[in-house]
Each structure stands twice: as structure tokens, then as C-alpha cells.
């Protein structure tokens, strides 16, 4: 079962963490309470997730939402560049990234709608992967230099995300859609109060739309229904509470909107791949640990 890497122990006063690693050893399965992007460069290895093991290829981009887990096996000269974003910052100073369609797809839509416990694996062309890895290396240097210049770090982050977005192949004639204002308002409403007992008709009424039409719009832009998106959001918030608080699991479920402990345990396991008890146990065993290479 995976241990959990903690934002509070790894992020030193900023919203971004980055580094480039050369792996020759296995990286045990681990979860995160922050968002991770891993860009795969040269070398060989296998990616381990709740869906099993898959061989890694240069140019793959792995995105994990908070609460998701993965690991690496059979690594040989495997280059992995990590760019990690604070979950708290994604709700605050980095929230504007959601308004950029190409970045929303990378950071939110693909891993949330993938059906693979918050993990999305896509690919960019080799030149884009090499450029992204070089930019993450520069980001690592910026983070290790003068921390009184956060603008440079944020600029580097946007460059990394832009390189990855440009390197994707969206297919002919399929431009990134601009998010519908009703969808953006619904996402904001759900993120602001995930524990509220939301009903689809309440959400539709708030944006003056028919429930079926809001559902179609939301699925088109987010890849999920509004209530499925809410469930993923609750699971991410629950993962943070399990990792950082001493609340009993049943109270964690109630705090995010799942009052029935049995239902909470079932939904959390479906969305995260572990029961709440398992997630907390592994999280606590890793509390305060540093991040392994290739986190």
C-alpha cells in the first residue's frame, strides 16, 4: 500500500516544487496530497498505478490529482522530471489556471475524468518533452536560488505548462473549447462548499439553466456530471483531512459531505483506490518524510 507525501513537509513557502531525477531503483508506490506532473524522458521503466503496470515511453506525461497514487519499477537510466503544485494554491493563487482551457484540460479535466483514480497518462512529442524537462531543471534552480523572486518561479511554471499544452496532439479540427460561464460558475460553487448537500436542480437553478442542459454542458467541458465532479472533489478533500488531521474517518466523511460512514468508505475507495483507513495508515507512516526521487 502506498505511503503519502505531504505538501506541508515538501513545499517550503511557495506553491511550486520541481526537480529532474535519473532513476535506476524502484520508487515504491506513494500518494500525494498535492498535484504532480511527471514528464518521462529517456531510459526504461514501468509505471505502477491502481490499474496495474504499464511500460513507460519517452514523452509520456503523468498527472496525478491530490489523493492519487503511483510508483515506478524496473527503472534503468530513467529520466523523470517532476513539477508539483500545491493543492491549496490551486484553490487560491493558482486558481486562474483553470480559466485557460488548455491548462484546465491538463490539470483538471484529464485526471478527474480519466476513471483511473485521479491519474492521467498522456503524451507529447519528443521535442516538447525535452523542452519541458529542461524548463523543469531551470525551475529547480530557480527554487534553490533567491526565494524573494516568486514571480520568476511562477513564470517558469507557466512556461512548463505551456510547453506541455503545445506539445499535445489534440487532433485535426478540435480546438480547446472555451469553458461555458455556467460550467465555470458551477465548478466554483462546488469547490467553495463541497460538503453542501448539492442537488443537480439546485445547481441548475443557480445558473438559470435546465438540469439536463447543465449536465450536458458540464460533461462536455469537464468530462463528468456535476455530481461526479463533486464526488471527486470530496475524495480529494477527504484525502487531505485523513493525512493532516486526527478526525475519525467517519467524521472526515461527514466533513466533506458524506454522512454515512459506509457510503463514505465505499466512495473513497472507488475514487482513490484505498479505503480511508488504509490511506490514513500509509499517510501517517510517511509523515515528515522527504520526497523520494521521482515522486
N, C-alpha and C positions, 0 to 999 in steps of 0.2 A: 504494500500500500504506500502511496506517495506521502512524503513529508511536505510541509508548506513553507515557502519562502515569504518573508514578511516585508511589506513596504516600510514599516517603521524602522526596521533594522538595516535596510539596504539603501534607502534614499536619504541622502544627507542634506536635507533642507531645500531640495529642488524637486520639480515634477518629473524629471527625466533621468534615466540611468542607461549607460551604454558601454559596450565592450566587444572586442573581437577575440575569439578563442580558437586554438588549434587543439582538437580533441584526439587523443589516442586511447583513452579509457572510457568505460561505460559511465554515463551520467544517470544515476538512479532516478526512478520516477519521482516527480515532485510537482506540487501545485503552487499557485501564486495567488496572493491577494491583490495583485496589480495586473496590468495588461502587458503582455510580452509579444514582441515581434522578433522572430529569429530568421535571418537570411542565410541560406545554405550556400557555401562556396565550394571549393574543390575538396576532394577526398571522398571517403566512403563511410557509410554508417547506416543504421536503421533507426527509424523513429517509432517510439512506443507511445500509444495512447490507449484510451478505453476501447478503441475499435480494433486493437491488435498492433502488429508490427508491419511497417512498410519501408522499403529501401529509400534512402534519401538521394536526391539528384541535385546537382548544381543549379541554382536559380530558383529553387523552391523557397517560398515564404510561408512561415508558420506563424499564425496569430492565435494567441490564447487570451480569452477574456478572464477576468478575475474569477478564481474558483476552479478553473480548468487545470488539468494536469497532463504531463508528458515526460518522456525520458529519451535517452539515446543509448544504443547498443552497437557493439561490433565496430567501434569508431577506428578509423585509420587515416591519419592526416586530414581529419575533417575540419574544415573552417566553418565556424558558426559565429555570426555577428548578431548580438542581442541589442535591441533597443526597447527599453521598458518605460511605460508611462504610469504614473501614479493614478490609482483609481479615484482618489479624492480630487486630484487635479482635473480628471476627465469630467467631473461634475462641476468644476469651478473654472480655473483659468484656462484649461484646455477645452472647455465645452464648445467653443466656437468651431472646433474642427468638425463637429457634427454637421455644421451648416454647409460644408464643402462636399458635394456629392461623391467625388472620387475617394476622399478620405473617409467619409461615412461608410462607404462600402468596405474598405479595408479594416477599419477599427470596430465597426458595429455590425453591419448587416451580414457579412460573410460568416464570422464566427458565431453570431447569435442564431442565424437561420440555418446553419450547416447541419443541425441534428446530430452533431458529434461532440456533445458535452462541452460546447464553448471553444472548440478547436477548429480552425480553418487552415487548410493547406492549399495554397495556390502556387503559381509560378510566374516569374518574369523572365525576360530574355537575358542571356548571359551577360551582356554588356551592362544592363541595368543592375543586375545582381552585383557585379564587380564594383560599379559606381556606388551602390548603396553601402557595400561593405567598407569602401574607402571613406565614405562620409561618416559612417558609424565609428570608424577608427579616429577620425577628426573630432567627432563628438566626445569620444572617450578622453582625448587630450584636452578638449575644452573643459570638461568636467573636472579634470585634475589640475587645471590652471586656476585662474582668478575667478572665484565664485561670486565676485561682485559684478560680474557681467552676464547676468542671466539671459539678456536679450540674445547674445551670441549662441547660447545653448538652445534656446527656443527656435532661433533661425536655422540652426543645424538640424533640429528635429523636423521642421517643416521641409527642409531640403531632402532628408531621407525619405519622408513620406511621399513627397512629390516624385522622386526618382522611382519609387516602387509603383506609384499610381501610373506614371507614364510608361513603365515597363510591362504593364499587364496588357494582354491582348483581349479587348472587350468584344472582338468580333466585328465584322463589317456592318456598318449602319446601325450600331447600338450605342449611341452616346449615353453618358451617365445622366439619368433623369434628375431634374431639379425637384427637391422634396416639396410636396404639396403643403401649403400652410396649415391645413387641418391635421396632417400627419405630424408635423413638427410640434404643433400645439398639444397634441395628444401624448407624444413622447415626453414633452416637458412636464405635462400634468402627471403622468405615471412616475417619472423619475423623482418628482418633488414629493410624492406621497405614495410610495409603493405598498404601504401597509393598509391603505384605504380599501374598503370592500368595493372595488370598482365593478360596475356593470357596463356592458357594451352600450346599452341605451343611454346611460348617463354620459359616457364619453362622447357619443354621437350628438346628444343634445347640446353639450358644451360647445361644439363647433358647428352647430346648426346643419347637421347632415343626417341623412337616413342611415340607420345602423348597417345595413348591407353595403351601402356605398362606402362608408368609412372603412368597413372591413376589407373591401376590395382595394381601396387606396392604400391602406396600411400594408397589406400583403405585397402590393406592387413595389412600395418604396422600402419596406423593412424586411420582407420575406417571411413574416409571421403575422398572425392575427394580433390585435391589440392585447388580448388576454394571454396569449402565448408569450408575447414580449414581456408582459408584466411578470409572468412566472419566471422567465429567465432573469429578470431584474431582481426579483425576490431571492432567487437562489444565490446570486452574486452578493447581495447584501447579507444574506444568512451566512455565507462563507466567511465574510469579514467578521461578523459577530462571533462565530464559532472560534475563529482564530484569535480574536483580540479581547473577548470578554469571558467572564465566568458564569454567564447566564446559563441555566439548564437548557438543554436542547429544546424542550417543549416551549420555553419562554422565548427562545430565539425564533422559533417558528411563528409564535404569536406576534412578536415584534415586527416581523416582515409581512404579516397578513395572513398567515396560515395557522389558525387557532387550533385545529385538530392535530395533535402530535403524530398520529399515524399517517394522516394525509401529508403532513409536512415531510416526514421521513421518506415517504414514497416519492413525492415530487422532487425532493432534493436529490435523491439517488438517481432518479431518471435524468435530471438535468446536469448533475455534476459527476456522476459515476461512482459515488461513495455514499454511505449513509452519513447522517450528521455526526454520529458518534465516531465513526471511522475517520471522518475528515478532521474532527477536533483532536483525536488522539494523535494522528500523524502531525497535525499542525503544532501541537504542544511539544512534541518530541524534537521539533526543529526550531523552537522559539529561540531567537537570538543568534542562530547560526548565520554564518556568511553565505553568500550565494556561491554555489559551485560554478566552475567554468561551464559555459553553455547552458545557463539557467533558462 
